[in-house]
Amino acid sequence: MVNCPVCYNSFDKGDYKGLSEHMISEASESNYEHVSWLNRNISKDRLGGDELEKKISRFYSLESKGIKRWIIDNFVLNFRGENPHPFILGMQKYDENLLKGYAVEHHHFLKQWIKSCAYVIAKSDFDDIHDYEMENIMTEMQGFGNRKPSHHELLIRMGISLGLRREEILNSTPLETTMRAIRTWEKIAEKKTWIEIMAAMHSLELVANRDLNRYGAKYPYFNPEILKDMGVKQEVKNFLREGYEADVSHSYVALDIIEKYAEKENLEDIQSAYLNSARVFGEYMEARIERGEMYKNKQ
């Protein structure tokens, strides 16, 4: 089955004609999200039905690459390519307000993240997948004592070093954009298969993968010079360095698992889950910016 990557309308397997007609209909109504997705992934030109169908079919095609490479290429295009995500542009310099927004909104993301990992465990029967996801849950939220705090704890410490209170982060309410993204991830976790959930969630770890330049990435997740800047809080460096160093292996391992267990029959389902998740991930990253602007305006 192929789903619209914006509104998740379902079409029969390989029905790119139905999907293209749906896209044309939404674009004719000037639906911003559908138009934006077409502009970024297919073409900025207004295309007729047959031409759009061919381009969408080519977009989903895996003939010359596996699902791992397909996900990587699409992620690079949408987040770290020639036209990078605005949050990544913002992270090319040290901005304390932006990092405050990051700390608050990412707290809510991580709470959903471990729930999604738990769904993968519950819905799968493979030991390598269970081991991988249990390690993820421990690393992201639980940690390994004072020797190795969780990513969540490092995130909170970063926020505190920038002037936030722990309770302010923990008791915060996510912005509506973040909440919409969380609802999408909840729906994927509840209704989709374990391999679709893995594609939806672990592909997002590519955002910090410092190895993506060999796949055409033009921007790093953040300017690595921040890690050397004496004027940057150590807690900020600790958090950024943790993800910068860890996510190379994590995002690739997950994609290798997906490629290992993917079957011809479920490739479009995997692609659709990834696309739906990547779209709302981009929106959620904009919430980090919005929250940062709120802190800036308080000054």
C-alpha positions as CSV (number, residue, x, y, z in Angstrom):
1,M,0.0,0.0,0.0
2,V,1.2,3.5,-0.8
3,N,0.1,6.4,1.4
4,C,0.1,10.1,0.8
5,P,3.1,11.4,2.7
6,V,1.2,14.5,3.9
7,C,-2.3,13.4,4.9
8,Y,-1.8,9.6,4.8
9,N,-4.6,8.8,2.4
10,S,-4.2,5.2,1.3
11,F,-3.9,3.9,-2.3
12,D,-3.4,0.4,-3.6
13,K,0.1,-0.9,-3.9
14,G,1.8,0.8,-6.8
15,D,-1.2,3.1,-7.5
16,Y,0.9,6.2,-8.3
17,K,-1.8,7.4,-10.6
18,G,-4.2,7.6,-7.7
19,L,-1.6,9.3,-5.6
20,S,-0.7,11.8,-8.3
21,E,-4.4,12.7,-8.9
22,H,-4.8,13.2,-5.2
23,M,-1.7,15.5,-5.1
24,I,-3.0,17.5,-8.1
25,S,-6.4,17.9,-6.4
26,E,-4.8,19.1,-3.2
27,A,-2.5,21.5,-5.0
28,S,-5.4,23.0,-7.0
29,E,-6.9,23.9,-3.6
30,S,-3.6,25.5,-2.6
31,N,-3.1,23.1,0.2
32,Y,0.2,24.4,1.6
33,E,1.5,21.1,3.0
34,H,0.9,19.1,-0.2
35,V,2.4,21.9,-2.4
36,S,5.4,22.2,-0.1
37,W,6.0,18.4,-0.2
38,L,5.8,18.4,-4.0
39,N,8.1,21.3,-4.3
40,R,10.7,19.8,-2.1
41,N,10.5,16.2,-3.2
42,I,9.2,16.0,-6.8
43,S,9.2,19.3,-8.7
44,K,8.5,23.0,-8.3
45,D,6.8,23.1,-11.7
46,R,3.1,22.5,-12.1
47,L,2.9,19.1,-13.7
48,G,0.1,17.3,-15.6
49,G,-1.3,14.0,-14.4
50,D,0.8,11.6,-16.5
51,E,4.1,13.5,-15.9
52,L,3.5,13.8,-12.2
53,E,2.6,10.1,-12.0
54,K,5.9,9.2,-13.7
55,K,7.9,11.4,-11.4
56,I,6.2,10.1,-8.2
57,S,6.7,6.5,-9.5
58,R,10.4,7.3,-10.0
59,F,10.6,8.9,-6.6
60,Y,9.4,5.7,-4.9
61,S,11.5,3.4,-7.1
62,L,14.1,1.2,-5.4
63,E,15.4,-0.4,-8.6
64,S,18.9,1.2,-8.3
65,K,19.2,1.3,-4.5
66,G,18.0,-0.5,-1.3
67,I,15.6,0.9,1.3
68,K,18.5,2.1,3.4
69,R,20.1,4.3,0.7
70,W,16.6,5.5,-0.4
71,I,15.9,6.8,3.1
72,I,19.3,8.4,3.5
73,D,19.1,10.2,0.2
74,N,15.6,11.6,0.9
75,F,16.6,12.6,4.4
76,V,19.7,14.5,3.2
77,L,17.6,16.3,0.5
78,N,15.0,17.4,3.1
79,F,17.2,18.3,6.0
80,R,20.9,18.8,5.2
81,G,21.1,19.4,1.5
82,E,21.5,22.6,-0.5
83,N,18.3,23.9,1.1
84,P,18.7,22.7,4.8
85,H,16.1,22.8,7.5
86,P,15.9,26.3,9.2
87,F,16.9,24.7,12.6
88,I,20.1,23.3,11.1
89,L,20.9,26.7,9.6
90,G,20.3,28.2,13.1
91,M,22.7,25.7,14.6
92,Q,25.6,26.9,12.5
93,K,26.3,29.4,15.2
94,Y,26.0,29.4,19.0
95,D,22.5,30.7,19.9
96,E,21.5,30.2,23.5
97,N,17.8,31.0,23.0
98,L,17.6,28.4,20.2
99,L,19.3,25.9,22.5
100,K,16.8,26.6,25.2
101,G,14.0,25.9,22.7
102,Y,15.8,22.7,21.8
103,A,15.9,21.6,25.4
104,V,12.2,22.1,26.1
105,E,10.7,20.7,22.9
106,H,13.2,17.8,22.7
107,H,12.2,16.7,26.2
108,H,8.8,15.8,24.8
109,F,10.2,14.2,21.7
110,L,12.4,11.8,23.8
111,K,9.4,10.8,26.0
112,Q,7.6,9.7,22.8
113,W,10.8,8.2,21.4
114,I,11.2,5.5,24.1
115,K,7.5,4.6,23.8
116,S,8.0,4.0,20.0
117,C,11.1,1.8,20.8
118,A,9.0,-0.2,23.3
119,Y,6.3,-0.8,20.6
120,V,9.1,-2.2,18.3
121,I,10.0,-4.6,21.0
122,A,6.4,-5.6,21.7
123,K,5.6,-6.2,18.0
124,S,8.8,-8.1,16.9
125,D,10.3,-11.5,17.8
126,F,13.9,-11.0,16.8
127,D,16.6,-10.9,19.5
128,D,18.8,-8.5,17.6
129,I,15.9,-6.0,17.4
130,H,15.1,-6.4,21.1
131,D,18.7,-5.9,22.1
132,Y,19.0,-2.8,19.9
133,E,15.8,-1.2,21.2
134,M,16.5,-1.9,24.8
135,E,19.9,-0.3,24.5
136,N,18.2,2.7,22.9
137,I,15.7,3.1,25.7
138,M,18.5,2.9,28.3
139,T,20.7,5.3,26.4
140,E,18.1,7.9,25.7
141,M,16.1,8.0,29.0
142,Q,17.6,5.9,31.7
143,G,21.3,6.1,31.4
144,F,24.0,4.1,33.1
145,G,24.5,5.9,36.4
146,N,26.8,8.9,37.0
147,R,29.4,7.3,34.7
148,K,27.2,7.8,31.6
149,P,24.0,9.9,32.0
150,S,21.1,9.5,29.6
151,H,20.7,11.8,26.6
152,H,17.6,13.1,28.4
153,E,19.6,14.0,31.5
154,L,22.3,15.7,29.4
155,L,19.6,17.7,27.6
156,I,18.1,18.9,30.9
157,R,21.6,19.8,32.2
158,M,22.1,21.8,29.0
159,G,18.9,23.7,29.6
160,I,19.8,24.4,33.2
161,S,23.2,25.8,32.2
162,L,21.4,28.2,29.9
163,G,19.2,29.5,32.7
164,L,16.2,27.2,32.7
165,R,15.0,25.3,35.7
166,R,14.7,21.5,35.7
167,E,11.0,21.8,36.7
168,E,10.4,24.3,33.9
169,I,11.5,21.7,31.4
170,L,9.9,18.7,32.9
171,N,6.5,20.4,33.6
172,S,6.4,22.3,30.3
173,T,3.6,21.8,27.7
174,P,4.8,21.1,24.2
175,L,4.0,23.6,21.6
176,E,1.1,22.6,19.3
177,T,3.4,21.8,16.4
178,T,5.4,19.4,18.6
179,M,2.1,17.9,19.9
180,R,0.9,17.2,16.4
181,A,4.1,15.4,15.6
182,I,3.8,13.4,18.8
183,R,0.3,12.4,17.8
184,T,1.5,11.2,14.4
185,W,4.3,9.1,16.0
186,E,1.8,7.7,18.5
187,K,-0.5,6.6,15.7
188,I,2.4,5.0,13.8
189,A,3.5,3.1,16.9
190,E,0.0,1.9,17.7
191,K,-1.1,1.0,14.2
192,K,1.9,0.1,12.1
193,T,4.3,-2.9,12.1
194,W,7.5,-3.0,14.0
195,I,9.6,-2.4,10.8
196,E,7.5,0.6,9.8
197,I,8.0,2.0,13.3
198,M,11.7,1.5,13.1
199,A,11.8,3.3,9.8
200,A,9.7,6.2,11.1
201,M,11.7,6.8,14.2
202,H,15.3,5.6,13.7
203,S,15.7,7.4,10.3
204,L,15.4,10.6,12.3
205,E,18.7,9.9,14.0
206,L,20.3,10.7,10.6
207,V,19.9,14.3,11.5
208,A,23.0,14.3,13.7
209,N,25.0,11.8,11.6
210,R,28.4,13.4,10.9
211,D,29.0,10.9,8.1
212,L,26.3,12.2,5.8
213,N,28.6,14.4,3.8
214,R,29.5,11.3,1.7
215,Y,25.8,11.1,0.8
216,G,25.7,14.7,-0.4
217,A,25.0,16.6,2.9
218,K,26.1,20.2,2.6
219,Y,25.6,21.2,6.3
220,P,26.6,19.5,9.6
221,Y,23.9,19.2,12.2
222,F,25.6,22.0,14.1
223,N,28.9,23.8,13.6
224,P,31.5,21.5,15.2
225,E,33.5,24.6,16.2
226,I,31.0,25.1,19.0
227,L,32.6,22.1,20.7
228,K,35.9,24.0,20.8
229,D,34.6,27.5,21.7
230,M,35.7,28.5,25.2
231,G,32.6,30.7,25.5
232,V,30.2,27.8,25.2
233,K,28.8,26.2,28.3
234,Q,30.4,22.8,29.0
235,E,26.9,21.3,29.5
236,V,26.0,22.4,26.0
237,K,29.1,20.7,24.6
238,N,28.4,17.5,26.6
239,F,24.9,17.2,25.1
240,L,25.8,18.1,21.5
241,R,28.9,15.9,21.5
242,E,26.9,12.8,22.8
243,G,24.6,12.9,19.8
244,Y,27.3,13.9,17.4
245,E,29.4,10.9,18.3
246,A,26.6,8.3,18.9
247,D,24.2,8.7,16.0
248,V,26.6,7.6,13.2
249,S,26.4,4.0,14.3
250,H,22.8,4.1,15.6
251,S,21.1,5.4,12.5
252,Y,23.0,3.1,10.2
253,V,22.5,0.0,12.4
254,A,18.7,0.6,12.4
255,L,18.6,1.1,8.7
256,D,20.7,-2.1,8.2
257,I,18.1,-4.0,10.4
258,I,15.3,-2.6,8.2
259,E,17.0,-3.6,5.0
260,K,17.7,-7.1,6.5
261,Y,14.1,-7.8,7.3
262,A,12.3,-5.8,4.6
263,E,10.3,-7.8,2.0
264,K,9.2,-6.7,-1.4
265,E,5.6,-6.7,-0.2
266,N,6.1,-4.1,2.6
267,L,8.6,-1.7,1.0
268,E,6.0,0.9,0.2
269,D,4.6,0.7,3.7
270,I,8.1,1.3,5.1
271,Q,8.6,4.3,2.7
272,S,5.2,5.7,3.7
273,A,5.9,5.4,7.4
274,Y,9.3,7.1,6.9
275,L,7.9,9.9,4.8
276,N,5.1,10.7,7.2
277,S,7.5,10.7,10.2
278,A,10.1,12.9,8.4
279,R,7.5,15.4,7.4
280,V,6.3,16.0,11.0
281,F,9.9,15.8,12.3
282,G,10.6,18.8,10.1
283,E,7.6,20.6,11.6
284,Y,8.7,19.6,15.1
285,M,12.2,21.1,14.5
286,E,10.5,24.4,13.6
287,A,8.9,24.2,17.1
288,R,12.4,24.3,18.6
289,I,12.9,27.6,16.7
290,E,9.5,29.0,17.8
291,R,10.2,28.1,21.5
292,G,13.6,29.8,21.2
293,E,12.0,32.9,19.8
294,M,9.6,32.9,22.8
295,Y,12.6,33.0,25.2
296,K,14.3,35.6,23.1
297,N,11.2,37.9,23.3
298,K,11.2,37.5,27.1
299,Q,14.5,39.2,27.4
